Amino acid sequence: MYKSGDTYSINEVKGKRMSFVSNSSTSGFRVPTSSITAHFADDNLDEDKLVEGGSGQFFSEVYFGDSHQGSAINLVNGNVDVAAFCDTELAPYIALKEGV
């Protein structure tokens, strides 16, 4: 769904259910929100507008996994459509079958 040619794009994340690690996480919140606010600059976003989901918000729902593994589990379990987490934090727990 997020593939654009040979790469991936965040163009379609608006309105989706999102999982972050925690609002104090650098790699699981600050880095992804800075990328989202830069990419959707016309939407006049800031971190505060990405913390909560719902009607009139950027995301339909926002979850916090409380860990990188928890945020990934939110995605795997189907609780969310998009998740932010550091892939190296998951390396001890998963084996990549295909992709990058």
GUVEX-860502 format. One record per residue (C-alpha): residue number from 1; residue in three letters; chain; x, y, z. Coordinates in steps of 0.02 Angstrom, whole numbers, always signed. Layout:
// residues N
PASE    k    r  c    east   north      up
PASE  NUM  Ala  A       X       Y       Z
...
This chain:
// residues 100
PASE    k    r  c    east   north      up
PASE    1  Met  A      +0      +0      +0
PASE    2  Tyr  A    +144    +119     +37
PASE    3  Lys  A    +257     +64    -106
PASE    4  Ser  A    +298    +197    -235
PASE    5  Gly  A    +403    +125    -376
PASE    6  Asp  A    +557     +43    -300
PASE    7  Thr  A    +540    +136    -134
PASE    8  Tyr  A    +409    +173      -3
PASE    9  Ser  A    +315    +335     +27
PASE   10  Ile  A    +222    +411    +174
PASE   11  Asn  A     +98    +498     +58
PASE   12  Glu  A     -44    +384    +114
PASE   13  Val  A     -23    +389    +304
PASE   14  Lys  A    -145    +532    +333
PASE   15  Gly  A    -306    +467    +411
PASE   16  Lys  A    -230    +300    +458
PASE   17  Arg  A    -213    +219    +630
PASE   18  Met  A     -36    +255    +693
PASE   19  Ser  A     +75    +179    +828
PASE   20  Phe  A    +223    +269    +904
PASE   21  Val  A    +340    +201   +1038
PASE   22  Ser  A    +309    +341   +1165
PASE   23  Asn  A    +301    +529   +1152
PASE   24  Ser  A    +472    +540   +1235
PASE   25  Ser  A    +559    +419   +1115
PASE   26  Thr  A    +682    +494    +992
PASE   27  Ser  A    +680    +356    +861
PASE   28  Gly  A    +501    +302    +898
PASE   29  Phe  A    +420    +475    +901
PASE   30  Arg  A    +529    +629    +873
PASE   31  Val  A    +614    +568    +713
PASE   32  Pro  A    +454    +502    +631
PASE   33  Thr  A    +351    +655    +679
PASE   34  Ser  A    +484    +772    +610
PASE   35  Ser  A    +480    +676    +446
PASE   36  Ile  A    +290    +681    +442
PASE   37  Thr  A    +280    +868    +480
PASE   38  Ala  A    +411    +905    +347
PASE   39  His  A    +327    +794    +216
PASE   40  Phe  A    +154    +866    +251
PASE   41  Ala  A    +213   +1046    +274
PASE   42  Asp  A     +56   +1114    +191
PASE   43  Asp  A     -48   +1039    +333
PASE   44  Asn  A     +38   +1152    +461
PASE   45  Leu  A     +75   +1006    +578
PASE   46  Asp  A    +177    +996    +737
PASE   47  Glu  A    +209    +856    +862
PASE   48  Asp  A     +58    +906    +966
PASE   49  Lys  A     -57    +880    +817
PASE   50  Leu  A     +11    +704    +790
PASE   51  Val  A      -7    +641    +969
PASE   52  Glu  A    -196    +620    +964
PASE   53  Gly  A    -307    +540    +835
PASE   54  Gly  A    -489    +565    +796
PASE   55  Ser  A    -605    +672    +695
PASE   56  Gly  A    -515    +822    +623
PASE   57  Gln  A    -344    +753    +671
PASE   58  Phe  A    -205    +697    +555
PASE   59  Phe  A    -220    +515    +612
PASE   60  Ser  A    -385    +426    +642
PASE   61  Glu  A    -314    +342    +798
PASE   62  Val  A    -146    +352    +887
PASE   63  Tyr  A     -73    +212    +993
PASE   64  Phe  A     +86    +203   +1096
PASE   65  Gly  A    +174     +35   +1109
PASE   66  Asp  A    +280     +88   +1260
PASE   67  Ser  A    +428      +2   +1176
PASE   68  His  A    +492     -25    +999
PASE   69  Gln  A    +433    -204   +1009
PASE   70  Gly  A    +262    -147   +1072
PASE   71  Ser  A    +240     -27    +928
PASE   72  Ala  A    +286    -165    +805
PASE   73  Ile  A    +162    -283    +889
PASE   74  Asn  A     +25    -152    +865
PASE   75  Leu  A     +61    -163    +679
PASE   76  Val  A     +77    -352    +670
PASE   77  Asn  A     -84    -377    +769
PASE   78  Gly  A    -179    -263    +652
PASE   79  Asn  A    -218    -132    +785
PASE   80  Val  A    -140      +1    +674
PASE   81  Asp  A    -103     +31    +491
PASE   82  Val  A     +66    +118    +517
PASE   83  Ala  A    +196    +104    +655
PASE   84  Ala  A    +357    +190    +702
PASE   85  Phe  A    +494     +86    +782
PASE   86  Cys  A    +681     +58    +767
PASE   87  Asp  A    +711    -100    +666
PASE   88  Thr  A    +877    -136    +751
PASE   89  Glu  A    +784    -150    +917
PASE   90  Leu  A    +683    -293    +841
PASE   91  Ala  A    +830    -387    +763
PASE   92  Pro  A    +845    -511    +908
PASE   93  Tyr  A    +661    -558    +890
PASE   94  Ile  A    +628    -571    +703
PASE   95  Ala  A    +703    -636    +542
PASE   96  Leu  A    +674    -540    +381
PASE   97  Lys  A    +594    -650    +249
PASE   98  Glu  A    +603    -525    +105
PASE   99  Gly  A    +623    -340     +72
PASE  100  Val  A    +750    -215    +131
